[in-house]
Amino acid sequence: MLQLVKNRMPFGKYKDVLLCDLPVSYLEWFGRKGFPEGKLGMQLATIYEIKLNGLTYLLEPLKSGTHNANRQF
């Protein structure tokens, strides 16, 4: 999940945009045309599902870097 908030789109109209910040319309386009093969395709499909189901709030702690702040040992 951490890679979804750190990796950037490597090509196209939204080149260099964080995967988690890609607009839903762009992800929908990939959904219709087909996601790329491999790791990038899986990441884009995952972001699409997260956004489609209103779960973007789950990425906020990762984006802000506070994902370790509440860790208990």
Distance bins in CASP14 RR format, pairs under 12 A and 6 or more apart:
PFRMAT RR
TARGET T0000
AUTHOR 0000-0000-0000
RMODE 2
METHOD distances of the structure
MODEL  1
1 7 0 0 0 0 0 1 0 0 0 0 0
1 19 0 0 0 0 0 1 0 0 0 0 0
1 20 0 0 0 0 1 0 0 0 0 0 0
1 43 0 0 0 0 1 0 0 0 0 0 0
1 46 0 0 0 0 1 0 0 0 0 0 0
1 47 0 0 0 0 0 1 0 0 0 0 0
1 50 0 0 0 0 1 0 0 0 0 0 0
1 55 0 0 0 0 0 1 0 0 0 0 0
1 56 0 0 0 0 0 1 0 0 0 0 0
1 58 1 0 0 1 0 0 0 0 0 0 0
1 59 1 0 0 1 0 0 0 0 0 0 0
1 60 0 0 0 0 0 1 0 0 0 0 0
1 61 0 0 0 0 0 1 0 0 0 0 0
1 62 1 0 0 1 0 0 0 0 0 0 0
1 63 0 0 0 0 0 1 0 0 0 0 0
1 67 0 0 0 0 1 0 0 0 0 0 0
2 18 0 0 0 0 0 1 0 0 0 0 0
2 19 0 0 0 0 0 1 0 0 0 0 0
2 20 0 0 0 0 0 1 0 0 0 0 0
2 43 0 0 0 0 0 1 0 0 0 0 0
2 58 0 0 0 0 0 1 0 0 0 0 0
2 59 0 0 0 0 1 0 0 0 0 0 0
2 61 0 0 0 0 0 1 0 0 0 0 0
2 62 1 0 1 0 0 0 0 0 0 0 0
2 63 0 0 0 0 1 0 0 0 0 0 0
2 65 0 0 0 0 1 0 0 0 0 0 0
2 67 1 0 0 1 0 0 0 0 0 0 0
2 68 0 0 0 0 0 1 0 0 0 0 0
3 18 0 0 0 0 0 1 0 0 0 0 0
3 19 1 0 0 1 0 0 0 0 0 0 0
3 20 0 0 0 0 1 0 0 0 0 0 0
3 39 0 0 0 0 1 0 0 0 0 0 0
3 40 0 0 0 0 0 1 0 0 0 0 0
3 41 0 0 0 0 0 1 0 0 0 0 0
3 42 0 0 0 0 0 1 0 0 0 0 0
3 43 1 0 0 1 0 0 0 0 0 0 0
3 44 0 0 0 0 0 1 0 0 0 0 0
3 46 0 0 0 0 1 0 0 0 0 0 0
3 47 0 0 0 0 0 1 0 0 0 0 0
3 59 0 0 0 0 0 1 0 0 0 0 0
3 62 0 0 0 0 1 0 0 0 0 0 0
4 18 0 0 0 0 1 0 0 0 0 0 0
4 19 1 0 1 0 0 0 0 0 0 0 0
4 20 1 0 1 0 0 0 0 0 0 0 0
4 21 0 0 0 0 0 1 0 0 0 0 0
4 22 0 0 0 0 0 1 0 0 0 0 0
4 27 0 0 0 0 0 1 0 0 0 0 0
4 39 0 0 0 0 0 1 0 0 0 0 0
4 40 0 0 0 0 0 1 0 0 0 0 0
4 41 0 0 0 0 0 1 0 0 0 0 0
4 42 0 0 0 0 0 1 0 0 0 0 0
4 43 1 0 1 0 0 0 0 0 0 0 0
4 44 0 0 0 0 1 0 0 0 0 0 0
4 45 0 0 0 0 0 1 0 0 0 0 0
4 46 1 0 0 1 0 0 0 0 0 0 0
4 47 1 0 1 0 0 0 0 0 0 0 0
4 48 0 0 0 0 0 1 0 0 0 0 0
4 49 0 0 0 0 0 1 0 0 0 0 0
4 50 1 0 0 1 0 0 0 0 0 0 0
4 51 0 0 0 0 0 1 0 0 0 0 0
4 55 0 0 0 0 0 1 0 0 0 0 0
4 56 0 0 0 0 0 1 0 0 0 0 0
4 58 0 0 0 0 1 0 0 0 0 0 0
4 59 1 0 0 1 0 0 0 0 0 0 0
4 60 0 0 0 0 0 1 0 0 0 0 0
4 62 1 0 0 1 0 0 0 0 0 0 0
4 63 0 0 0 0 1 0 0 0 0 0 0
5 17 0 0 0 0 0 1 0 0 0 0 0
5 18 1 0 0 1 0 0 0 0 0 0 0
5 19 1 0 0 1 0 0 0 0 0 0 0
5 20 1 0 1 0 0 0 0 0 0 0 0
5 21 0 0 0 0 1 0 0 0 0 0 0
5 22 0 0 0 0 0 1 0 0 0 0 0
5 43 0 0 0 0 0 1 0 0 0 0 0
5 46 0 0 0 0 0 1 0 0 0 0 0
5 47 0 0 0 0 1 0 0 0 0 0 0
5 50 0 0 0 0 0 1 0 0 0 0 0
5 56 0 0 0 0 0 1 0 0 0 0 0
5 58 0 0 0 0 0 1 0 0 0 0 0
5 59 1 0 1 0 0 0 0 0 0 0 0
5 60 0 0 0 0 1 0 0 0 0 0 0
5 61 0 0 0 0 1 0 0 0 0 0 0
5 62 1 0 1 0 0 0 0 0 0 0 0
5 63 1 0 1 0 0 0 0 0 0 0 0
5 64 0 0 0 0 1 0 0 0 0 0 0
5 65 0 0 0 0 1 0 0 0 0 0 0
5 66 0 0 0 0 0 1 0 0 0 0 0
5 67 0 0 0 0 1 0 0 0 0 0 0
6 18 1 0 0 1 0 0 0 0 0 0 0
6 19 0 0 0 0 1 0 0 0 0 0 0
6 20 0 0 0 0 1 0 0 0 0 0 0
6 21 0 0 0 0 0 1 0 0 0 0 0
6 43 0 0 0 0 0 1 0 0 0 0 0
6 59 0 0 0 0 0 1 0 0 0 0 0
6 62 0 0 0 0 1 0 0 0 0 0 0
6 63 0 0 0 0 1 0 0 0 0 0 0
6 65 0 0 0 0 0 1 0 0 0 0 0
6 67 0 0 0 0 0 1 0 0 0 0 0
7 16 0 0 0 0 0 1 0 0 0 0 0
7 17 0 0 0 0 0 1 0 0 0 0 0
7 18 1 0 0 1 0 0 0 0 0 0 0
7 19 1 0 1 0 0 0 0 0 0 0 0
7 20 0 0 0 0 1 0 0 0 0 0 0
7 21 0 0 0 0 0 1 0 0 0 0 0
7 22 0 0 0 0 0 1 0 0 0 0 0
7 39 0 0 0 0 1 0 0 0 0 0 0
7 40 0 0 0 0 1 0 0 0 0 0 0
7 41 0 0 0 0 0 1 0 0 0 0 0
7 42 0 0 0 0 0 1 0 0 0 0 0
7 43 1 0 0 1 0 0 0 0 0 0 0
7 44 0 0 0 0 0 1 0 0 0 0 0
7 46 0 0 0 0 0 1 0 0 0 0 0
7 47 0 0 0 0 1 0 0 0 0 0 0
7 62 0 0 0 0 0 1 0 0 0 0 0
8 14 0 0 0 0 1 0 0 0 0 0 0
8 15 1 0 0 1 0 0 0 0 0 0 0
8 16 1 0 1 0 0 0 0 0 0 0 0
8 17 1 0 0 1 0 0 0 0 0 0 0
8 18 1 0 1 0 0 0 0 0 0 0 0
8 19 1 0 0 1 0 0 0 0 0 0 0
8 20 0 0 0 0 1 0 0 0 0 0 0
8 21 0 0 0 0 1 0 0 0 0 0 0
8 22 0 0 0 0 1 0 0 0 0 0 0
8 40 0 0 0 0 0 1 0 0 0 0 0
8 43 0 0 0 0 0 1 0 0 0 0 0
9 15 1 0 1 0 0 0 0 0 0 0 0
9 16 1 0 0 1 0 0 0 0 0 0 0
9 17 1 0 1 0 0 0 0 0 0 0 0
9 18 1 0 0 1 0 0 0 0 0 0 0
9 19 1 0 0 1 0 0 0 0 0 0 0
9 20 0 0 0 0 0 1 0 0 0 0 0
9 21 0 0 0 0 1 0 0 0 0 0 0
9 22 1 0 0 1 0 0 0 0 0 0 0
9 23 0 0 0 0 0 1 0 0 0 0 0
9 26 0 0 0 0 1 0 0 0 0 0 0
9 27 0 0 0 0 0 1 0 0 0 0 0
9 30 0 0 0 0 0 1 0 0 0 0 0
9 36 0 0 0 0 0 1 0 0 0 0 0
9 40 0 0 0 0 1 0 0 0 0 0 0
9 41 0 0 0 0 0 1 0 0 0 0 0
9 43 0 0 0 0 1 0 0 0 0 0 0
9 44 0 0 0 0 1 0 0 0 0 0 0
9 47 0 0 0 0 0 1 0 0 0 0 0
10 16 0 0 0 0 1 0 0 0 0 0 0
10 17 0 0 0 0 0 1 0 0 0 0 0
10 18 0 0 0 0 0 1 0 0 0 0 0
10 19 0 0 0 0 1 0 0 0 0 0 0
10 22 0 0 0 0 0 1 0 0 0 0 0
10 36 0 0 0 0 1 0 0 0 0 0 0
10 39 0 0 0 0 0 1 0 0 0 0 0
10 40 1 0 0 1 0 0 0 0 0 0 0
10 41 0 0 0 0 0 1 0 0 0 0 0
10 43 0 0 0 0 0 1 0 0 0 0 0
10 44 0 0 0 0 0 1 0 0 0 0 0
11 17 0 0 0 0 0 1 0 0 0 0 0
11 36 0 0 0 0 1 0 0 0 0 0 0
11 40 0 0 0 0 1 0 0 0 0 0 0
11 44 0 0 0 0 0 1 0 0 0 0 0
12 22 0 0 0 0 0 1 0 0 0 0 0
12 26 0 0 0 0 1 0 0 0 0 0 0
12 29 0 0 0 0 0 1 0 0 0 0 0
12 30 0 0 0 0 0 1 0 0 0 0 0
12 36 0 0 0 0 0 1 0 0 0 0 0
12 40 0 0 0 0 0 1 0 0 0 0 0
13 22 0 0 0 0 1 0 0 0 0 0 0
13 23 0 0 0 0 1 0 0 0 0 0 0
13 25 0 0 0 0 0 1 0 0 0 0 0
13 26 1 0 0 1 0 0 0 0 0 0 0
13 29 0 0 0 0 1 0 0 0 0 0 0
13 30 0 0 0 0 0 1 0 0 0 0 0
14 20 0 0 0 0 0 1 0 0 0 0 0
14 21 0 0 0 0 1 0 0 0 0 0 0
14 22 1 0 1 0 0 0 0 0 0 0 0
14 23 1 0 0 1 0 0 0 0 0 0 0
14 24 0 0 0 0 0 1 0 0 0 0 0
14 25 0 0 0 0 0 1 0 0 0 0 0
14 26 1 0 1 0 0 0 0 0 0 0 0
14 27 0 0 0 0 1 0 0 0 0 0 0
14 29 0 0 0 0 0 1 0 0 0 0 0
14 30 0 0 0 0 0 1 0 0 0 0 0
14 44 0 0 0 0 0 1 0 0 0 0 0
14 47 0 0 0 0 0 1 0 0 0 0 0
15 22 0 0 0 0 0 1 0 0 0 0 0
15 26 0 0 0 0 0 1 0 0 0 0 0
16 22 0 0 0 0 0 1 0 0 0 0 0
17 23 0 0 0 0 1 0 0 0 0 0 0
17 26 0 0 0 0 1 0 0 0 0 0 0
17 27 0 0 0 0 0 1 0 0 0 0 0
17 44 0 0 0 0 0 1 0 0 0 0 0
17 47 0 0 0 0 0 1 0 0 0 0 0
18 43 0 0 0 0 0 1 0 0 0 0 0
18 47 0 0 0 0 1 0 0 0 0 0 0
18 59 0 0 0 0 1 0 0 0 0 0 0
18 62 0 0 0 0 0 1 0 0 0 0 0
18 63 0 0 0 0 1 0 0 0 0 0 0
19 26 0 0 0 0 0 1 0 0 0 0 0
19 27 0 0 0 0 1 0 0 0 0 0 0
19 30 0 0 0 0 0 1 0 0 0 0 0
19 35 0 0 0 0 0 1 0 0 0 0 0
19 36 0 0 0 0 0 1 0 0 0 0 0
19 39 0 0 0 0 0 1 0 0 0 0 0
19 40 0 0 0 0 1 0 0 0 0 0 0
19 41 0 0 0 0 1 0 0 0 0 0 0
19 42 0 0 0 0 0 1 0 0 0 0 0
19 43 1 0 1 0 0 0 0 0 0 0 0
19 44 1 0 0 1 0 0 0 0 0 0 0
19 45 0 0 0 0 0 1 0 0 0 0 0
19 46 0 0 0 0 1 0 0 0 0 0 0
19 47 1 0 1 0 0 0 0 0 0 0 0
19 48 0 0 0 0 0 1 0 0 0 0 0
19 50 0 0 0 0 0 1 0 0 0 0 0
19 51 0 0 0 0 0 1 0 0 0 0 0
19 56 0 0 0 0 0 1 0 0 0 0 0
19 59 0 0 0 0 1 0 0 0 0 0 0
19 62 0 0 0 0 0 1 0 0 0 0 0
19 63 0 0 0 0 0 1 0 0 0 0 0
20 27 0 0 0 0 0 1 0 0 0 0 0
20 43 0 0 0 0 1 0 0 0 0 0 0
20 44 0 0 0 0 0 1 0 0 0 0 0
20 46 0 0 0 0 1 0 0 0 0 0 0
20 47 1 0 0 1 0 0 0 0 0 0 0
20 48 0 0 0 0 0 1 0 0 0 0 0
20 50 0 0 0 0 1 0 0 0 0 0 0
20 51 0 0 0 0 1 0 0 0 0 0 0
20 55 0 0 0 0 0 1 0 0 0 0 0
20 56 1 0 0 1 0 0 0 0 0 0 0
20 57 0 0 0 0 0 1 0 0 0 0 0
20 58 0 0 0 0 0 1 0 0 0 0 0
20 59 1 0 1 0 0 0 0 0 0 0 0
20 60 0 0 0 0 1 0 0 0 0 0 0
20 62 0 0 0 0 1 0 0 0 0 0 0
20 63 1 0 0 1 0 0 0 0 0 0 0
20 64 0 0 0 0 0 1 0 0 0 0 0
21 27 0 0 0 0 0 1 0 0 0 0 0
21 47 0 0 0 0 1 0 0 0 0 0 0
21 51 0 0 0 0 0 1 0 0 0 0 0
21 56 0 0 0 0 1 0 0 0 0 0 0
21 59 0 0 0 0 1 0 0 0 0 0 0
21 60 0 0 0 0 0 1 0 0 0 0 0
21 63 0 0 0 0 1 0 0 0 0 0 0
22 28 0 0 0 0 0 1 0 0 0 0 0
22 29 0 0 0 0 0 1 0 0 0 0 0
22 30 0 0 0 0 1 0 0 0 0 0 0
22 35 0 0 0 0 0 1 0 0 0 0 0
22 40 0 0 0 0 0 1 0 0 0 0 0
22 41 0 0 0 0 0 1 0 0 0 0 0
22 43 0 0 0 0 0 1 0 0 0 0 0
22 44 1 0 0 1 0 0 0 0 0 0 0
22 45 0 0 0 0 0 1 0 0 0 0 0
22 46 0 0 0 0 0 1 0 0 0 0 0
22 47 1 0 0 1 0 0 0 0 0 0 0
22 48 0 0 0 0 1 0 0 0 0 0 0
22 50 0 0 0 0 0 1 0 0 0 0 0
22 51 0 0 0 0 1 0 0 0 0 0 0
22 56 0 0 0 0 0 1 0 0 0 0 0
22 59 0 0 0 0 0 1 0 0 0 0 0
23 29 0 0 0 0 1 0 0 0 0 0 0
23 30 0 0 0 0 0 1 0 0 0 0 0
23 47 0 0 0 0 0 1 0 0 0 0 0
23 48 0 0 0 0 0 1 0 0 0 0 0
23 51 0 0 0 0 1 0 0 0 0 0 0
23 56 0 0 0 0 0 1 0 0 0 0 0
24 30 0 0 0 0 0 1 0 0 0 0 0
24 31 0 0 0 0 0 1 0 0 0 0 0
24 44 0 0 0 0 0 1 0 0 0 0 0
24 47 0 0 0 0 1 0 0 0 0 0 0
24 48 1 0 0 1 0 0 0 0 0 0 0
24 49 0 0 0 0 0 1 0 0 0 0 0
24 50 0 0 0 0 0 1 0 0 0 0 0
24 51 1 0 1 0 0 0 0 0 0 0 0
24 52 1 0 0 1 0 0 0 0 0 0 0
24 53 0 0 0 0 0 1 0 0 0 0 0
24 54 0 0 0 0 0 1 0 0 0 0 0
24 56 0 0 0 0 1 0 0 0 0 0 0
25 31 0 0 0 0 0 1 0 0 0 0 0
25 32 0 0 0 0 0 1 0 0 0 0 0
25 48 0 0 0 0 0 1 0 0 0 0 0
25 51 0 0 0 0 0 1 0 0 0 0 0
25 52 0 0 0 0 0 1 0 0 0 0 0
26 32 0 0 0 0 0 1 0 0 0 0 0
26 33 0 0 0 0 0 1 0 0 0 0 0
26 35 0 0 0 0 0 1 0 0 0 0 0
26 44 0 0 0 0 1 0 0 0 0 0 0
26 47 0 0 0 0 1 0 0 0 0 0 0
26 48 0 0 0 0 1 0 0 0 0 0 0
26 51 0 0 0 0 0 1 0 0 0 0 0
27 33 0 0 0 0 0 1 0 0 0 0 0
27 34 0 0 0 0 0 1 0 0 0 0 0
27 35 0 0 0 0 1 0 0 0 0 0 0
27 41 0 0 0 0 0 1 0 0 0 0 0
27 43 0 0 0 0 0 1 0 0 0 0 0
27 44 1 0 0 1 0 0 0 0 0 0 0
27 45 0 0 0 0 1 0 0 0 0 0 0
27 46 0 0 0 0 0 1 0 0 0 0 0
27 47 1 0 0 1 0 0 0 0 0 0 0
27 48 1 0 1 0 0 0 0 0 0 0 0
27 49 0 0 0 0 1 0 0 0 0 0 0
27 50 0 0 0 0 1 0 0 0 0 0 0
27 51 1 0 0 1 0 0 0 0 0 0 0
27 52 0 0 0 0 1 0 0 0 0 0 0
27 56 0 0 0 0 0 1 0 0 0 0 0
28 34 0 0 0 0 0 1 0 0 0 0 0
28 35 0 0 0 0 0 1 0 0 0 0 0
28 44 0 0 0 0 0 1 0 0 0 0 0
28 45 0 0 0 0 0 1 0 0 0 0 0
28 47 0 0 0 0 0 1 0 0 0 0 0
28 48 1 0 0 1 0 0 0 0 0 0 0
28 49 0 0 0 0 0 1 0 0 0 0 0
28 51 0 0 0 0 1 0 0 0 0 0 0
28 52 0 0 0 0 1 0 0 0 0 0 0
29 35 0 0 0 0 0 1 0 0 0 0 0
29 44 0 0 0 0 0 1 0 0 0 0 0
29 48 0 0 0 0 0 1 0 0 0 0 0
30 36 1 0 0 1 0 0 0 0 0 0 0
30 37 0 0 0 0 0 1 0 0 0 0 0
30 40 0 0 0 0 0 1 0 0 0 0 0
30 41 1 0 0 1 0 0 0 0 0 0 0
30 42 0 0 0 0 0 1 0 0 0 0 0
30 43 0 0 0 0 0 1 0 0 0 0 0
30 44 1 0 1 0 0 0 0 0 0 0 0
30 45 1 0 0 1 0 0 0 0 0 0 0
30 46 0 0 0 0 0 1 0 0 0 0 0
30 47 0 0 0 0 1 0 0 0 0 0 0
30 48 1 0 0 1 0 0 0 0 0 0 0
30 49 0 0 0 0 0 1 0 0 0 0 0
30 51 0 0 0 0 0 1 0 0 0 0 0
31 41 0 0 0 0 0 1 0 0 0 0 0
31 44 0 0 0 0 1 0 0 0 0 0 0
31 45 1 0 0 1 0 0 0 0 0 0 0
31 47 0 0 0 0 0 1 0 0 0 0 0
31 48 1 0 0 1 0 0 0 0 0 0 0
31 49 0 0 0 0 0 1 0 0 0 0 0
31 51 0 0 0 0 0 1 0 0 0 0 0
31 52 0 0 0 0 0 1 0 0 0 0 0
32 48 0 0 0 0 0 1 0 0 0 0 0
33 41 0 0 0 0 0 1 0 0 0 0 0
33 44 0 0 0 0 0 1 0 0 0 0 0
34 40 0 0 0 0 0 1 0 0 0 0 0
34 41 0 0 0 0 1 0 0 0 0 0 0
34 44 0 0 0 0 1 0 0 0 0 0 0
34 45 0 0 0 0 1 0 0 0 0 0 0
34 48 0 0 0 0 0 1 0 0 0 0 0
35 41 1 0 1 0 0 0 0 0 0 0 0
35 42 1 0 0 1 0 0 0 0 0 0 0
35 43 0 0 0 0 1 0 0 0 0 0 0
35 44 1 0 1 0 0 0 0 0 0 0 0
35 45 1 0 1 0 0 0 0 0 0 0 0
35 46 0 0 0 0 1 0 0 0 0 0 0
35 47 0 0 0 0 0 1 0 0 0 0 0
35 48 1 0 0 1 0 0 0 0 0 0 0
35 49 0 0 0 0 0 1 0 0 0 0 0
36 42 0 0 0 0 1 0 0 0 0 0 0
36 43 0 0 0 0 1 0 0 0 0 0 0
36 44 1 0 0 1 0 0 0 0 0 0 0
36 45 0 0 0 0 1 0 0 0 0 0 0
37 43 0 0 0 0 0 1 0 0 0 0 0
37 44 0 0 0 0 0 1 0 0 0 0 0
37 45 0 0 0 0 0 1 0 0 0 0 0
38 44 0 0 0 0 1 0 0 0 0 0 0
38 45 0 0 0 0 0 1 0 0 0 0 0
39 45 0 0 0 0 0 1 0 0 0 0 0
39 46 0 0 0 0 0 1 0 0 0 0 0
40 46 0 0 0 0 0 1 0 0 0 0 0
40 47 0 0 0 0 0 1 0 0 0 0 0
41 47 0 0 0 0 1 0 0 0 0 0 0
41 48 0 0 0 0 1 0 0 0 0 0 0
41 49 0 0 0 0 0 1 0 0 0 0 0
42 48 0 0 0 0 0 1 0 0 0 0 0
42 49 0 0 0 0 0 1 0 0 0 0 0
43 49 0 0 0 0 0 1 0 0 0 0 0
43 50 0 0 0 0 0 1 0 0 0 0 0
44 50 0 0 0 0 0 1 0 0 0 0 0
44 51 0 0 0 0 0 1 0 0 0 0 0
45 51 0 0 0 0 0 1 0 0 0 0 0
45 52 0 0 0 0 0 1 0 0 0 0 0
46 52 0 0 0 0 0 1 0 0 0 0 0
46 53 0 0 0 0 0 1 0 0 0 0 0
46 55 0 0 0 0 0 1 0 0 0 0 0
46 56 0 0 0 0 0 1 0 0 0 0 0
46 58 0 0 0 0 0 1 0 0 0 0 0
46 59 0 0 0 0 0 1 0 0 0 0 0
47 53 0 0 0 0 0 1 0 0 0 0 0
47 54 0 0 0 0 0 1 0 0 0 0 0
47 55 0 0 0 0 0 1 0 0 0 0 0
47 56 0 0 0 0 1 0 0 0 0 0 0
47 58 0 0 0 0 0 1 0 0 0 0 0
47 59 0 0 0 0 1 0 0 0 0 0 0
48 54 0 0 0 0 0 1 0 0 0 0 0
48 55 0 0 0 0 0 1 0 0 0 0 0
48 56 0 0 0 0 0 1 0 0 0 0 0
49 55 1 0 0 1 0 0 0 0 0 0 0
49 56 0 0 0 0 0 1 0 0 0 0 0
49 58 0 0 0 0 0 1 0 0 0 0 0
50 56 1 0 0 1 0 0 0 0 0 0 0
50 57 0 0 0 0 1 0 0 0 0 0 0
50 58 1 0 0 1 0 0 0 0 0 0 0
50 59 1 0 0 1 0 0 0 0 0 0 0
50 60 0 0 0 0 0 1 0 0 0 0 0
50 62 0 0 0 0 0 1 0 0 0 0 0
51 57 0 0 0 0 0 1 0 0 0 0 0
51 58 0 0 0 0 0 1 0 0 0 0 0
51 59 0 0 0 0 1 0 0 0 0 0 0
56 62 0 0 0 0 0 1 0 0 0 0 0
56 63 0 0 0 0 1 0 0 0 0 0 0
57 63 0 0 0 0 0 1 0 0 0 0 0
57 64 0 0 0 0 0 1 0 0 0 0 0
58 67 0 0 0 0 0 1 0 0 0 0 0
59 65 0 0 0 0 0 1 0 0 0 0 0
59 66 0 0 0 0 0 1 0 0 0 0 0
59 67 0 0 0 0 1 0 0 0 0 0 0
60 66 0 0 0 0 1 0 0 0 0 0 0
60 67 0 0 0 0 1 0 0 0 0 0 0
61 67 1 0 1 0 0 0 0 0 0 0 0
61 68 0 0 0 0 1 0 0 0 0 0 0
61 69 1 0 0 1 0 0 0 0 0 0 0
61 70 1 0 0 1 0 0 0 0 0 0 0
61 71 0 0 0 0 0 1 0 0 0 0 0
62 68 0 0 0 0 0 1 0 0 0 0 0
62 69 0 0 0 0 0 1 0 0 0 0 0
64 70 0 0 0 0 0 1 0 0 0 0 0
65 71 0 0 0 0 0 1 0 0 0 0 0
END
